[in-house]
Amino acid sequence: MPPVVPVFLVGVVSAPLVKKMVKPIVRGTIKTSVKLAAGAKRAAHEANEELSDIAAEASAEILASEPQRGDNGRQPAKKAARQATAKAGS
C-alpha cells in the first residue's frame, strides 16, 4: 500500500507557498476586472447621454416644424383670427 501520509504532508506544507504565489495573480485579475467594468460603465453612460441628446434634438426639430396648436388641438384664437383676416384681405 502506498504511503498516504507523505502526500498529505506535501499538500499541507505546499499550501501556504501556493497561496502566497496565487494571491497576487488573483488580486491582479480582480483589479483588471474592476477596471474593465468601470470602463464599460463609463462608455454606457456616455452612449446614453449621446442618445438622449439626439432624441432631444429630434424632438426639438419636430416641434419646430409643426404648426403651433392650442391645448384642444386647434390653433390659438389670435393666430387663427390673423390668418382669417389675412385670407379675407387677399
Jmol script that loads the backbone (N, CA, C; Angstrom):
load data "model"
ATOM      1  N   MET A   1       0.844  -1.173   0.000  1.00  0.00           N
ATOM      2  CA  MET A   1       0.000   0.000   0.000  1.00  0.00           C
ATOM      3  C   MET A   1       0.894   1.243   0.000  1.00  0.00           C
ATOM      4  N   PRO A   2       0.624   2.185  -0.907  1.00  0.00           N
ATOM      5  CA  PRO A   2       1.481   3.381  -0.974  1.00  0.00           C
ATOM      6  C   PRO A   2       1.275   4.273   0.247  1.00  0.00           C
ATOM      7  N   PRO A   3       2.307   4.980   0.606  1.00  0.00           N
ATOM      8  CA  PRO A   3       2.195   5.845   1.791  1.00  0.00           C
ATOM      9  C   PRO A   3       1.288   7.050   1.500  1.00  0.00           C
ATOM     10  N   VAL A   4       0.217   7.207   2.246  1.00  0.00           N
ATOM     11  CA  VAL A   4      -0.756   8.290   2.075  1.00  0.00           C
ATOM     12  C   VAL A   4      -0.331   9.515   2.869  1.00  0.00           C
ATOM     13  N   VAL A   5       0.252   9.329   3.986  1.00  0.00           N
ATOM     14  CA  VAL A   5       0.617  10.433   4.866  1.00  0.00           C
ATOM     15  C   VAL A   5       1.633  11.367   4.217  1.00  0.00           C
ATOM     16  N   PRO A   6       2.685  10.893   3.552  1.00  0.00           N
ATOM     17  CA  PRO A   6       3.620  11.832   2.953  1.00  0.00           C
ATOM     18  C   PRO A   6       2.973  12.733   1.888  1.00  0.00           C
ATOM     19  N   VAL A   7       2.049  12.201   1.091  1.00  0.00           N
ATOM     20  CA  VAL A   7       1.371  13.031   0.088  1.00  0.00           C
ATOM     21  C   VAL A   7       0.541  14.101   0.782  1.00  0.00           C
ATOM     22  N   PHE A   8      -0.138  13.723   1.845  1.00  0.00           N
ATOM     23  CA  PHE A   8      -0.925  14.674   2.618  1.00  0.00           C
ATOM     24  C   PHE A   8      -0.025  15.764   3.195  1.00  0.00           C
ATOM     25  N   LEU A   9       1.128  15.356   3.708  1.00  0.00           N
ATOM     26  CA  LEU A   9       2.062  16.332   4.276  1.00  0.00           C
ATOM     27  C   LEU A   9       2.600  17.281   3.212  1.00  0.00           C
ATOM     28  N   VAL A  10       2.834  16.766   2.016  1.00  0.00           N
ATOM     29  CA  VAL A  10       3.289  17.638   0.919  1.00  0.00           C
ATOM     30  C   VAL A  10       2.236  18.707   0.649  1.00  0.00           C
ATOM     31  N   GLY A  11       0.969  18.327   0.656  1.00  0.00           N
ATOM     32  CA  GLY A  11      -0.115  19.289   0.447  1.00  0.00           C
ATOM     33  C   GLY A  11      -0.186  20.320   1.554  1.00  0.00           C
ATOM     34  N   VAL A  12      -0.046  19.871   2.782  1.00  0.00           N
ATOM     35  CA  VAL A  12      -0.109  20.787   3.925  1.00  0.00           C
ATOM     36  C   VAL A  12       1.059  21.762   3.901  1.00  0.00           C
ATOM     37  N   VAL A  13       2.232  21.275   3.540  1.00  0.00           N
ATOM     38  CA  VAL A  13       3.425  22.131   3.518  1.00  0.00           C
ATOM     39  C   VAL A  13       3.388  23.088   2.331  1.00  0.00           C
ATOM     40  N   SER A  14       2.921  22.617   1.193  1.00  0.00           N
ATOM     41  CA  SER A  14       2.962  23.457  -0.012  1.00  0.00           C
ATOM     42  C   SER A  14       1.786  24.435  -0.108  1.00  0.00           C
ATOM     43  N   ALA A  15       0.708  24.226   0.632  1.00  0.00           N
ATOM     44  CA  ALA A  15      -0.469  25.091   0.541  1.00  0.00           C
ATOM     45  C   ALA A  15      -0.148  26.556   0.850  1.00  0.00           C
ATOM     46  N   PRO A  16       0.566  26.873   1.927  1.00  0.00           N
ATOM     47  CA  PRO A  16       0.877  28.283   2.190  1.00  0.00           C
ATOM     48  C   PRO A  16       1.751  28.905   1.089  1.00  0.00           C
ATOM     49  N   LEU A  17       2.665  28.110   0.541  1.00  0.00           N
ATOM     50  CA  LEU A  17       3.528  28.611  -0.527  1.00  0.00           C
ATOM     51  C   LEU A  17       2.707  28.904  -1.783  1.00  0.00           C
ATOM     52  N   VAL A  18       1.820  27.987  -2.129  1.00  0.00           N
ATOM     53  CA  VAL A  18       0.959  28.179  -3.302  1.00  0.00           C
ATOM     54  C   VAL A  18       0.044  29.379  -3.082  1.00  0.00           C
ATOM     55  N   LYS A  19      -0.463  29.525  -1.873  1.00  0.00           N
ATOM     56  CA  LYS A  19      -1.338  30.654  -1.555  1.00  0.00           C
ATOM     57  C   LYS A  19      -0.605  31.975  -1.764  1.00  0.00           C
ATOM     58  N   LYS A  20       0.659  32.033  -1.323  1.00  0.00           N
ATOM     59  CA  LYS A  20       1.442  33.257  -1.490  1.00  0.00           C
ATOM     60  C   LYS A  20       1.689  33.574  -2.959  1.00  0.00           C
ATOM     61  N   MET A  21       1.835  32.551  -3.789  1.00  0.00           N
ATOM     62  CA  MET A  21       2.095  32.785  -5.217  1.00  0.00           C
ATOM     63  C   MET A  21       0.807  33.110  -5.976  1.00  0.00           C
ATOM     64  N   VAL A  22      -0.296  32.503  -5.593  1.00  0.00           N
ATOM     65  CA  VAL A  22      -1.550  32.660  -6.328  1.00  0.00           C
ATOM     66  C   VAL A  22      -2.269  33.957  -5.946  1.00  0.00           C
ATOM     67  N   LYS A  23      -2.119  34.405  -4.718  1.00  0.00           N
ATOM     68  CA  LYS A  23      -2.849  35.580  -4.248  1.00  0.00           C
ATOM     69  C   LYS A  23      -2.592  36.817  -5.116  1.00  0.00           C
ATOM     70  N   PRO A  24      -1.345  37.159  -5.474  1.00  0.00           N
ATOM     71  CA  PRO A  24      -1.131  38.326  -6.342  1.00  0.00           C
ATOM     72  C   PRO A  24      -1.763  38.164  -7.732  1.00  0.00           C
ATOM     73  N   ILE A  25      -1.774  36.939  -8.234  1.00  0.00           N
ATOM     74  CA  ILE A  25      -2.381  36.699  -9.549  1.00  0.00           C
ATOM     75  C   ILE A  25      -3.888  36.936  -9.474  1.00  0.00           C
ATOM     76  N   VAL A  26      -4.512  36.423  -8.434  1.00  0.00           N
ATOM     77  CA  VAL A  26      -5.960  36.606  -8.256  1.00  0.00           C
ATOM     78  C   VAL A  26      -6.276  38.082  -8.035  1.00  0.00           C
ATOM     79  N   ARG A  27      -5.469  38.754  -7.230  1.00  0.00           N
ATOM     80  CA  ARG A  27      -5.680  40.177  -6.970  1.00  0.00           C
ATOM     81  C   ARG A  27      -5.565  40.972  -8.267  1.00  0.00           C
ATOM     82  N   GLY A  28      -4.563  40.672  -9.080  1.00  0.00           N
ATOM     83  CA  GLY A  28      -4.399  41.357 -10.362  1.00  0.00           C
ATOM     84  C   GLY A  28      -5.570  41.111 -11.299  1.00  0.00           C
ATOM     85  N   THR A  29      -6.061  39.888 -11.308  1.00  0.00           N
ATOM     86  CA  THR A  29      -7.217  39.563 -12.145  1.00  0.00           C
ATOM     87  C   THR A  29      -8.449  40.345 -11.702  1.00  0.00           C
ATOM     88  N   ILE A  30      -8.651  40.435 -10.406  1.00  0.00           N
ATOM     89  CA  ILE A  30      -9.801  41.178  -9.888  1.00  0.00           C
ATOM     90  C   ILE A  30      -9.664  42.664 -10.192  1.00  0.00           C
ATOM     91  N   LYS A  31      -8.458  43.220 -10.026  1.00  0.00           N
ATOM     92  CA  LYS A  31      -8.240  44.634 -10.342  1.00  0.00           C
ATOM     93  C   LYS A  31      -8.551  44.924 -11.806  1.00  0.00           C
ATOM     94  N   THR A  32      -8.070  44.056 -12.684  1.00  0.00           N
ATOM     95  CA  THR A  32      -8.320  44.234 -14.110  1.00  0.00           C
ATOM     96  C   THR A  32      -9.812  44.159 -14.407  1.00  0.00           C
ATOM     97  N   SER A  33     -10.504  43.236 -13.774  1.00  0.00           N
ATOM     98  CA  SER A  33     -11.946  43.100 -13.980  1.00  0.00           C
ATOM     99  C   SER A  33     -12.689  44.349 -13.515  1.00  0.00           C
ATOM    100  N   VAL A  34     -12.287  44.891 -12.379  1.00  0.00           N
ATOM    101  CA  VAL A  34     -12.930  46.101 -11.864  1.00  0.00           C
ATOM    102  C   VAL A  34     -12.680  47.272 -12.810  1.00  0.00           C
ATOM    103  N   LYS A  35     -11.459  47.397 -13.320  1.00  0.00           N
ATOM    104  CA  LYS A  35     -11.152  48.477 -14.264  1.00  0.00           C
ATOM    105  C   LYS A  35     -11.968  48.340 -15.544  1.00  0.00           C
ATOM    106  N   LEU A  36     -12.079  47.116 -16.052  1.00  0.00           N
ATOM    107  CA  LEU A  36     -12.874  46.889 -17.262  1.00  0.00           C
ATOM    108  C   LEU A  36     -14.346  47.214 -17.024  1.00  0.00           C
ATOM    109  N   ALA A  37     -14.864  46.829 -15.869  1.00  0.00           N
ATOM    110  CA  ALA A  37     -16.265  47.116 -15.550  1.00  0.00           C
ATOM    111  C   ALA A  37     -16.498  48.619 -15.445  1.00  0.00           C
ATOM    112  N   ALA A  38     -15.563  49.336 -14.831  1.00  0.00           N
ATOM    113  CA  ALA A  38     -15.699  50.788 -14.719  1.00  0.00           C
ATOM    114  C   ALA A  38     -15.647  51.437 -16.100  1.00  0.00           C
ATOM    115  N   GLY A  39     -14.762  50.956 -16.953  1.00  0.00           N
ATOM    116  CA  GLY A  39     -14.684  51.491 -18.315  1.00  0.00           C
ATOM    117  C   GLY A  39     -15.952  51.218 -19.107  1.00  0.00           C
ATOM    118  N   ALA A  40     -16.506  50.033 -18.960  1.00  0.00           N
ATOM    119  CA  ALA A  40     -17.756  49.700 -19.656  1.00  0.00           C
ATOM    120  C   ALA A  40     -18.907  50.551 -19.134  1.00  0.00           C
ATOM    121  N   LYS A  41     -18.933  50.776 -17.837  1.00  0.00           N
ATOM    122  CA  LYS A  41     -19.989  51.605 -17.245  1.00  0.00           C
ATOM    123  C   LYS A  41     -19.880  53.037 -17.758  1.00  0.00           C
ATOM    124  N   ARG A  42     -18.663  53.560 -17.838  1.00  0.00           N
ATOM    125  CA  ARG A  42     -18.440  54.912 -18.336  1.00  0.00           C
ATOM    126  C   ARG A  42     -18.867  55.019 -19.800  1.00  0.00           C
ATOM    127  N   ALA A  43     -18.505  54.028 -20.610  1.00  0.00           N
ATOM    128  CA  ALA A  43     -18.870  54.037 -22.027  1.00  0.00           C
ATOM    129  C   ALA A  43     -20.383  53.961 -22.201  1.00  0.00           C
ATOM    130  N   ALA A  44     -21.051  53.154 -21.396  1.00  0.00           N
ATOM    131  CA  ALA A  44     -22.512  53.050 -21.477  1.00  0.00           C
ATOM    132  C   ALA A  44     -23.173  54.363 -21.077  1.00  0.00           C
ATOM    133  N   HIS A  45     -22.626  55.028 -20.063  1.00  0.00           N
ATOM    134  CA  HIS A  45     -23.168  56.318 -19.632  1.00  0.00           C
ATOM    135  C   HIS A  45     -23.017  57.360 -20.736  1.00  0.00           C
ATOM    136  N   GLU A  46     -21.856  57.393 -21.376  1.00  0.00           N
ATOM    137  CA  GLU A  46     -21.629  58.342 -22.465  1.00  0.00           C
ATOM    138  C   GLU A  46     -22.549  58.055 -23.647  1.00  0.00           C
ATOM    139  N   ALA A  47     -22.746  56.789 -23.967  1.00  0.00           N
ATOM    140  CA  ALA A  47     -23.649  56.425 -25.062  1.00  0.00           C
ATOM    141  C   ALA A  47     -25.081  56.831 -24.726  1.00  0.00           C
ATOM    142  N   ASN A  48     -25.480  56.650 -23.477  1.00  0.00           N
ATOM    143  CA  ASN A  48     -26.822  57.051 -23.050  1.00  0.00           C
ATOM    144  C   ASN A  48     -26.997  58.563 -23.171  1.00  0.00           C
ATOM    145  N   GLU A  49     -25.994  59.324 -22.765  1.00  0.00           N
ATOM    146  CA  GLU A  49     -26.057  60.780 -22.895  1.00  0.00           C
ATOM    147  C   GLU A  49     -26.178  61.189 -24.355  1.00  0.00           C
ATOM    148  N   GLU A  50     -25.390  60.558 -25.211  1.00  0.00           N
ATOM    149  CA  GLU A  50     -25.412  60.874 -26.639  1.00  0.00           C
ATOM    150  C   GLU A  50     -26.789  60.586 -27.229  1.00  0.00           C
ATOM    151  N   LEU A  51     -27.369  59.438 -26.884  1.00  0.00           N
ATOM    152  CA  LEU A  51     -28.701  59.099 -27.385  1.00  0.00           C
ATOM    153  C   LEU A  51     -29.757  60.062 -26.844  1.00  0.00           C
ATOM    154  N   SER A  52     -29.622  60.477 -25.602  1.00  0.00           N
ATOM    155  CA  SER A  52     -30.564  61.447 -25.035  1.00  0.00           C
ATOM    156  C   SER A  52     -30.468  62.776 -25.767  1.00  0.00           C
ATOM    157  N   ASP A  53     -29.248  63.206 -26.080  1.00  0.00           N
ATOM    158  CA  ASP A  53     -29.059  64.448 -26.832  1.00  0.00           C
ATOM    159  C   ASP A  53     -29.687  64.351 -28.217  1.00  0.00           C
ATOM    160  N   ILE A  54     -29.479  63.230 -28.893  1.00  0.00           N
ATOM    161  CA  ILE A  54     -30.044  63.043 -30.230  1.00  0.00           C
ATOM    162  C   ILE A  54     -31.570  63.049 -30.159  1.00  0.00           C
ATOM    163  N   ALA A  55     -32.134  62.390 -29.160  1.00  0.00           N
ATOM    164  CA  ALA A  55     -33.591  62.359 -29.004  1.00  0.00           C
ATOM    165  C   ALA A  55     -34.139  63.754 -28.728  1.00  0.00           C
ATOM    166  N   ALA A  56     -33.445  64.527 -27.904  1.00  0.00           N
ATOM    167  CA  ALA A  56     -33.887  65.890 -27.613  1.00  0.00           C
ATOM    168  C   ALA A  56     -33.819  66.763 -28.865  1.00  0.00           C
ATOM    169  N   GLU A  57     -32.755  66.619 -29.650  1.00  0.00           N
ATOM    170  CA  GLU A  57     -32.638  67.386 -30.894  1.00  0.00           C
ATOM    171  C   GLU A  57     -33.745  67.008 -31.869  1.00  0.00           C
ATOM    172  N   ALA A  58     -34.037  65.724 -31.982  1.00  0.00           N
ATOM    173  CA  ALA A  58     -35.097  65.279 -32.888  1.00  0.00           C
ATOM    174  C   ALA A  58     -36.451  65.816 -32.433  1.00  0.00           C
ATOM    175  N   SER A  59     -36.712  65.789 -31.140  1.00  0.00           N
ATOM    176  CA  SER A  59     -37.971  66.327 -30.619  1.00  0.00           C
ATOM    177  C   SER A  59     -38.082  67.819 -30.894  1.00  0.00           C
ATOM    178  N   ALA A  60     -36.982  68.535 -30.705  1.00  0.00           N
ATOM    179  CA  ALA A  60     -36.993  69.976 -30.964  1.00  0.00           C
ATOM    180  C   ALA A  60     -37.248  70.258 -32.443  1.00  0.00           C
ATOM    181  N   GLU A  61     -36.648  69.474 -33.331  1.00  0.00           N
ATOM    182  CA  GLU A  61     -36.871  69.666 -34.762  1.00  0.00           C
ATOM    183  C   GLU A  61     -38.322  69.390 -35.129  1.00  0.00           C
ATOM    184  N   ILE A  62     -38.900  68.343 -34.546  1.00  0.00           N
ATOM    185  CA  ILE A  62     -40.302  68.017 -34.835  1.00  0.00           C
ATOM    186  C   ILE A  62     -41.211  69.134 -34.342  1.00  0.00           C
ATOM    187  N   LEU A  63     -40.983  69.603 -33.126  1.00  0.00           N
ATOM    188  CA  LEU A  63     -41.816  70.672 -32.581  1.00  0.00           C
ATOM    189  C   LEU A  63     -41.653  71.961 -33.373  1.00  0.00           C
ATOM    190  N   ALA A  64     -40.452  72.232 -33.859  1.00  0.00           N
ATOM    191  CA  ALA A  64     -40.219  73.448 -34.633  1.00  0.00           C
ATOM    192  C   ALA A  64     -40.882  73.370 -36.002  1.00  0.00           C
ATOM    193  N   SER A  65     -40.993  72.187 -36.571  1.00  0.00           N
ATOM    194  CA  SER A  65     -41.562  72.059 -37.911  1.00  0.00           C
ATOM    195  C   SER A  65     -43.086  71.983 -37.895  1.00  0.00           C
ATOM    196  N   GLU A  66     -43.699  71.616 -36.772  1.00  0.00           N
ATOM    197  CA  GLU A  66     -45.154  71.539 -36.689  1.00  0.00           C
ATOM    198  C   GLU A  66     -45.729  72.909 -36.382  1.00  0.00           C
ATOM    199  N   PRO A  67     -46.919  73.207 -36.921  1.00  0.00           N
ATOM    200  CA  PRO A  67     -47.565  74.479 -36.576  1.00  0.00           C
ATOM    201  C   PRO A  67     -47.981  74.470 -35.110  1.00  0.00           C
ATOM    202  N   GLN A  68     -47.988  75.636 -34.514  1.00  0.00           N
ATOM    203  CA  GLN A  68     -48.356  75.744 -33.108  1.00  0.00           C
ATOM    204  C   GLN A  68     -49.843  75.473 -32.946  1.00  0.00           C
ATOM    205  N   ARG A  69     -50.196  74.671 -31.969  1.00  0.00           N
ATOM    206  CA  ARG A  69     -51.589  74.317 -31.696  1.00  0.00           C
ATOM    207  C   ARG A  69     -51.896  74.626 -30.231  1.00  0.00           C
ATOM    208  N   GLY A  70     -53.152  74.875 -29.939  1.00  0.00           N
ATOM    209  CA  GLY A  70     -53.593  75.103 -28.569  1.00  0.00           C
ATOM    210  C   GLY A  70     -53.750  73.781 -27.845  1.00  0.00           C
ATOM    211  N   ASP A  71     -54.261  73.854 -26.636  1.00  0.00           N
ATOM    212  CA  ASP A  71     -54.447  72.645 -25.831  1.00  0.00           C
ATOM    213  C   ASP A  71     -55.464  71.683 -26.440  1.00  0.00           C
ATOM    214  N   ASN A  72     -56.460  72.229 -27.148  1.00  0.00           N
ATOM    215  CA  ASN A  72     -57.505  71.371 -27.694  1.00  0.00           C
ATOM    216  C   ASN A  72     -57.178  70.883 -29.101  1.00  0.00           C
ATOM    217  N   GLY A  73     -55.981  71.110 -29.566  1.00  0.00           N
ATOM    218  CA  GLY A  73     -55.576  70.631 -30.885  1.00  0.00           C
ATOM    219  C   GLY A  73     -55.850  71.625 -32.001  1.00  0.00           C
ATOM    220  N   ARG A  74     -56.459  72.764 -31.655  1.00  0.00           N
ATOM    221  CA  ARG A  74     -56.723  73.788 -32.670  1.00  0.00           C
ATOM    222  C   ARG A  74     -55.747  74.933 -32.478  1.00  0.00           C
ATOM    223  N   GLN A  75     -55.647  75.763 -33.505  1.00  0.00           N
ATOM    224  CA  GLN A  75     -54.746  76.900 -33.413  1.00  0.00           C
ATOM    225  C   GLN A  75     -55.269  77.875 -32.366  1.00  0.00           C
ATOM    226  N   PRO A  76     -54.371  78.609 -31.707  1.00  0.00           N
ATOM    227  CA  PRO A  76     -54.820  79.624 -30.764  1.00  0.00           C
ATOM    228  C   PRO A  76     -55.706  80.651 -31.473  1.00  0.00           C
ATOM    229  N   ALA A  77     -56.633  81.240 -30.740  1.00  0.00           N
ATOM    230  CA  ALA A  77     -57.639  82.140 -31.323  1.00  0.00           C
ATOM    231  C   ALA A  77     -57.011  83.341 -32.019  1.00  0.00           C
ATOM    232  N   LYS A  78     -56.013  83.959 -31.420  1.00  0.00           N
ATOM    233  CA  LYS A  78     -55.403  85.147 -32.024  1.00  0.00           C
ATOM    234  C   LYS A  78     -54.756  84.804 -33.356  1.00  0.00           C
ATOM    235  N   LYS A  79     -54.033  83.702 -33.397  1.00  0.00           N
ATOM    236  CA  LYS A  79     -53.359  83.309 -34.632  1.00  0.00           C
ATOM    237  C   LYS A  79     -54.389  82.944 -35.697  1.00  0.00           C
ATOM    238  N   ALA A  80     -55.451  82.239 -35.325  1.00  0.00           N
ATOM    239  CA  ALA A  80     -56.498  81.871 -36.278  1.00  0.00           C
ATOM    240  C   ALA A  80     -57.181  83.121 -36.814  1.00  0.00           C
ATOM    241  N   ALA A  81     -57.413  84.103 -35.944  1.00  0.00           N
ATOM    242  CA  ALA A  81     -58.051  85.348 -36.382  1.00  0.00           C
ATOM    243  C   ALA A  81     -57.146  86.099 -37.350  1.00  0.00           C
ATOM    244  N   ARG A  82     -55.856  86.148 -37.082  1.00  0.00           N
ATOM    245  CA  ARG A  82     -54.922  86.825 -38.002  1.00  0.00           C
ATOM    246  C   ARG A  82     -54.906  86.141 -39.353  1.00  0.00           C
ATOM    247  N   GLN A  83     -54.893  84.806 -39.336  1.00  0.00           N
ATOM    248  CA  GLN A  83     -54.870  84.070 -40.603  1.00  0.00           C
ATOM    249  C   GLN A  83     -56.169  84.285 -41.370  1.00  0.00           C
ATOM    250  N   ALA A  84     -57.291  84.317 -40.669  1.00  0.00           N
ATOM    251  CA  ALA A  84     -58.577  84.545 -41.335  1.00  0.00           C
ATOM    252  C   ALA A  84     -58.620  85.944 -41.925  1.00  0.00           C
ATOM    253  N   THR A  85     -58.098  86.931 -41.202  1.00  0.00           N
ATOM    254  CA  THR A  85     -58.065  88.304 -41.695  1.00  0.00           C
ATOM    255  C   THR A  85     -57.149  88.402 -42.905  1.00  0.00           C
ATOM    256  N   ALA A  86     -56.025  87.729 -42.851  1.00  0.00           N
ATOM    257  CA  ALA A  86     -55.076  87.768 -43.972  1.00  0.00           C
ATOM    258  C   ALA A  86     -55.684  87.114 -45.203  1.00  0.00           C
ATOM    259  N   LYS A  87     -56.393  86.018 -45.039  1.00  0.00           N
ATOM    260  CA  LYS A  87     -57.033  85.342 -46.171  1.00  0.00           C
ATOM    261  C   LYS A  87     -58.166  86.191 -46.734  1.00  0.00           C
ATOM    262  N   ALA A  88     -58.927  86.839 -45.872  1.00  0.00           N
ATOM    263  CA  ALA A  88     -60.049  87.661 -46.328  1.00  0.00           C
ATOM    264  C   ALA A  88     -59.538  88.902 -47.047  1.00  0.00           C
ATOM    265  N   GLY A  89     -58.427  89.420 -46.617  1.00  0.00           N
ATOM    266  CA  GLY A  89     -57.856  90.618 -47.228  1.00  0.00           C
ATOM    267  C   GLY A  89     -57.189  90.339 -48.557  1.00  0.00           C
ATOM    268  N   SER A  90     -56.885  89.115 -48.868  1.00  0.00           N
ATOM    269  CA  SER A  90     -56.191  88.770 -50.106  1.00  0.00           C
ATOM    270  C   SER A  90     -57.099  88.742 -51.278  1.00  0.00           C
TER     271      SER A  90
END
end "model"
wireframe off; spacefill off
backbone 0.3
color backbone group
